[in-house]
Amino acid sequence: MYPDDRHVAMIESDIPLPGWPPESDDLPGSPPALGDPGSPSGPDVPDWLRTLAVAADEALRRSPLSWGEPVAGARPAAVLVLFGQGPQGPDVLLIERSAGLRRHASQPAFPGGAADDTDASRAETALREAAEEVGVDPRGVQVLTTTSPYYLWASHYLVSVVIGWWHTPCEVTPVDLAETSFVARVPLAELTDPANRLLVRTPTGRTTPAFRVRGLLVWGFTAGILDVLLGLGGWERPWTPAETVDFPFPPRSADAPGAVRPERDPL
C-alpha cells in the first residue's frame, strides 16, 4: 500500500463510488458466461491469487476507492484484471488507450469498457472487451471473482472489477490502433519495485499511488486497484516515495524516451 494516510481519495475525475444495490451478476463469485467456470479454487490457480480473489471485494470496498453513492442512470461497465504466469514471473495485463481518442486519450488502463445489452454478466463484458481490444481468448481465462461496481462520476459508469487467471495465455496485440496503442504483460515484481513507485499530487493537495512501468505512468483508479490487489496477494514491498508528480501532467511527445503517459480512469 502507498505510505500516505489511508483516507486519501482518487482525483475527482477518477473517484469511484460503490454501486448500490449491485446487480445480481455483479456479486462476487457469480459464474461468467464466457471463459472457464469462475472459482478461486481451480487446480492451477496460485495460492496467492486464490487469497487475493477471495478478499478482493471487501478490500476494495474498504479502500480509498470506495465512498459516496452513484447517480441514477449510470451505465454498467467492467474492467479485466488479468493475472498470468509470464517469462519473468506472475504478471498483469495493461493497455494504453490511443492518443487520438476523444476521451481518455493516452491513458493506461485494464482492458474493459461499457456493457452491451447482450452481455449476460459483467464478467462477459470484461472478457468481450479484452478480446475486442487486444485479442485475449476468453477460453484461456478462468474468472475468479467479480466485485461490486464502483461509480466513476466523470464518465458516469458503474465499473465492476473482474479478476481472472490466464491459465492458457495467447498472443496479444492492439486490434485497432485507433483505440488501443499499446499492450503489455507487466511483471508484478516490476510493479512492486520501490524504484517504480511514486505519488501523484492533485491540485487539491491529495496524493494517489502511482507506478512507472514500460514507459507508462499508471495512477488514479487503475493504480488504486493495483495497489490494493498487490497487497492482498503478498507482493507488496516497503517503499518510500522518492518522487511526486503534479497533476495535470505536462504534454508529452510520443517519441520521447520514458515519456509520461497519464492515466485518469479506465474507460
N, C-alpha and C positions, 0 to 999 in steps of 0.2 A: 504494500500500500504506500501511497505517497506520504512523505513525512510532514504534512501540514495537519491542522486540526481537521477532524473528520466531519465537520459541518460545512465545509466549503461546497459551493454549488457549481454546476456547469455554467459556462457563459450563457447569457439569456437566449441566444439563438439555438442552444443545444439542450436546454433544460428539459429532461424527460420526466413526465409525471405518470404515476401508475393509473392505468385504465381501470374504471370501476363501474359496474361489475365486469370482470373479464368474460370474454366469450367462452363457451364450453370447450371449444377446440384449442383455446389458449391455456388451459390448465396444465400444470406440469405433468409430464408423463402421458399426455394424450398421444394416441397412435397416429403416425403420419399416413397420408395417402400414398406417398411416394417413398422410395428408399426401403431399407430393411426395417422390421418392427422396432419401434422405439423402446429401448430398455437400457439402463446403465449397467446391466449385469451380463452383457454379451461376453462370450468366451475370450474374445481378443481385445476387449476394451481395457486399457491400462488401469491399474488400481487408482492412480492419481486422478484420472479422468472420471472414473465412477464416483469418487468422492466429490469432485467438483460438480458433476451433473446433479447429484442428489441435493447439494446445498445451494446451488446457484440461484434459484428463485428467491429464497428468503434472503440470501446475502445481497442480491441486487436491490431488493426492496428496502433493506436497511441501510444501503449505501447512500452517498450524496446524490445518486442518480434519482432517488425516489422521494418526491414530495409534491404536494399540491394535487389538483384534480384536473382531468381533461375537459375540454369544451365539447359540448354535444355536437355530433356530426363528424367527428374526426375520422379519417379514413384508415382502416386497418392496413398494417404493413408488417414486414418481418425481415430480419437480417439473419444470415447463417454464420455462426461462429464455428468454423470447421477445423478441427484438430486432426493432425495426422502424424505419422512417423516418417520423417524425411531423412535424407543423407546425413544431416547434421543434428539428428535427434528429433524430438517432438517439435511440431511447428503448427502455425495457424495461417489460414489463407486471408490475405488482404489485397484489396484492389485500389486503384485510383481512378476517379471519375475524369473524363476528358476535359480539357481546358476550354473547349468550345461550347459546353453546355450552358443553357440559360440559367440553371440553378445548380448550385453545389459543384461548380467547375473546379477541377484540380484538387478534389478533396479525397484523401484516403478514407477507406471505409471497409466494412464487411460486405460481401455480396448480399444483395437484397433489394427490396422495393415494395411498392404498393400491391395489395392483394387484388386478384382478379375475381370476378363473380364465380368463375368455375373452380376456384381453389377450394378444396374441401377442408383445409386447415391452414394455420399459419406455417406449419412445417412444410406443407406443399408449396406455399408461397415462396418460402426461402429457398427450397430446392429448385423450383422452377426458375426463379430469378438467377440463381447461381449457374444453372445450365445455360440460360439465355445470355448471360453476361460474359462468362469465361469458359463455358463448356464442361462444367462439373457434371459427371454422370451420376444421377440420383441413386442408381443401383449400387454404387460403391460407397454409399453413405449410410451409416446407422444413426438415426436420430435418437438422442438420449433424453432430451427434455425440451420443452417449450415453456418459456417463462410467461408470467403475467405481462400484459402490454404496458409500455411507457409512452407518455404523451410528449411529442416534440411540437411545441406551440408554433414555432416559426414555420414548420412545414404542415402543421395541422394533421399529423399522422399519429396513430397509436401503434407503436412498434413493439412486436414480440421478438425476443431473442431466442433463436433456435440453436441449440448446441448439438453438434454432430461429431461422430468418429468416422474418419475417412479410411475405412478398412481396406478399400481397393482403390488407391489413387489412380488418376488418369492425367494425361497431359492437359494443362490449362493454358489458355491464351485469350486475350481480348477478342470477343466475337465480332464486335462492332467498334472500331476505333473512334467513331464519333460519340460513343457513350462511355467506353472504358478504355483508358490509355495504358494501364499497367496492371499486372497481377503478379503476386509473389507469395511463395510459401516462406514465411518468416519464422526462423527457429525461436523457440521460447527462450533459449539461453541468450539469444541476441536481444530480445525484448527486455530481459531482466538484467542485462549487463549494466551496472551502475553508470558506465560511460555513455550509455544511450538513453538515460533517464534525465528528464528536465521538467520544468514547470512552465506553464503559460499563464501570464497575468492579464486579466481583462481590464478595461477602462475603469471598472468599479473597484479594482484592487484585489478581487478574488483571484485565486490561483487554482489551476487544474493540473492533473498529472498529464505527462506527455512522453512520447517515445520518438527518438530519431533513428529510423532504420531504413535501409535501402533507399536513401535519398528522400524519404517521406517524413514529414512532421505530423505525427498522429496525436490528436488531442480531442477534447470535447467528449461527446457521447461514446465514440468508439474507444478512445483511450480509457475512459472511465470504466467501461465494461471489461477491457483487458486488465486494468489494474485490479479489479475485484477478482476476476477469474484466475489470474496468475497466482494470487494469494491463496485462493481456495485449493488450487492444485499443488501447492507446496513449492512453487517455482520462485517465489519472491526472494529477493536478496536485499540486504541492507544497503541503503544508498543515501547520500547527502546531496541535495540539489546544488550542482555547481553552476547551473545556468538557468536563467529565467528569461523567456521570450515574451515580449509585449504584443498583445493583440490590439488593433489589427496588424497583420503582418505586412511587411513591405512587399511590393510586387517582385516577382522573380522571373528570371529568364529561364525558359525551358531547357536551354543548353548549359546553364551554369552548373558546374560540378558541385554536388552536395546541396543543391538548391532546396530551400524550404518549400514544402508543398502543404499549404494549410488545409486543415480539416475542420468542418463545422458541425455537420451531422451526417448520418449515414444514408440518407435517402435523396 
